[in-house]
Amino acid sequence: MTTDAHRTAIVTGGARGIGAAIAARLAEDGLAVAVLDLDDAAAKATTDAIGAAGGRALPVPVNVADAESVRTAVERVAAELGPPTVLVNNAGVTRDNLLFRLTEDDWDTVMSVHLRGAFLMSRAAQKYMVEAGFGRIVSLSSTSALGNRGQANYAAAKAGIQGFTKTVALELGKFGITANAIAPGFIETEMTRATAQRLGLSFEQYKLDRAAEIPVGRVGQPADIAHLASFLVSEGAGFVSGQVIYAAGGPKT
Ligand code: NAI
């Protein structure tokens, strides 16, 4: 059994999509996994599936944008599963619109969940990582950080995640903690299904159109991102820190 098998991981937004795939993969790798999500029922379904596959997982309700909710949730993970030394900041939302139509609420919601959420979660979890002398923080950025029509708010948040990650890597490296960002391209989830709907396209057509632009000739799956997350949180990845790794089936979207 590796040291990894004694670790506790938190995956925010782990109830579905990319987060659920990361949670399942880390459980397969032998970590105890806390699935933190706004959607409690979906989080429970995800942890039940992990349990049925032989893993150890706990659903914990959280709103990552709320400091008190984050504090309570992280303390509960530490008490019930063990001190969290792996954190995946994955919870996310979109509120897409062209700039002239973008409301203050569209802006604030996206900033709160992605940026404030990553900040609050990382601040709460780093305490346990510093105590353990080991930590892995992985945050979800996006190819949209490079600019994407209709996503001024989301692009700004995902670019912000990259600066946040590099700074956390600088500050916490001496405690054995790494911080990295994964920037996926198009991944097939409810989030991209909703984008297709907003654009008035069937999801099947949208996926075909997008796959045609991707060098490897297919859209991404949540498992593609889970594979990379599994590497970044592993014991052996301790010399990889402050990086943004694009996982987009090619050098750009
Ligand atoms: P999704 O919409 O399928 O799942 C997001 C999860 O986050 C949901 O379970 C939701 O309940 C949870 N969540 C939302 N707000 C929350 C909050 N305030 N507190 C706690 N949980 C909350 O999304 P998907 O596609 O799985 O995306 C996961 C991450 O990957 C997001 O950060 C997204 O921006 C990022 N990403 C996704 C891409 C894609 O093509 N699907 C591409 C690049 C990045």
Boltz pocket constraint, residues with backbone or C-beta under 6 A from the ligand:
constraints:
  - pocket:
      binder: B
      contacts: [[A, 12], [A, 13], [A, 14], [A, 15], [A, 16], [A, 17], [A, 18], [A, 19], [A, 36], [A, 37], [A, 38], [A, 39], [A, 42], [A, 62], [A, 63], [A, 64], [A, 65], [A, 89], [A, 90], [A, 91], [A, 92], [A, 93], [A, 113], [A, 140], [A, 141], [A, 142], [A, 143], [A, 182], [A, 183], [A, 184], [A, 185], [A, 186], [A, 187], [A, 188], [A, 189], [A, 190], [A, 191], [A, 192]]
      max_distance: 6.0
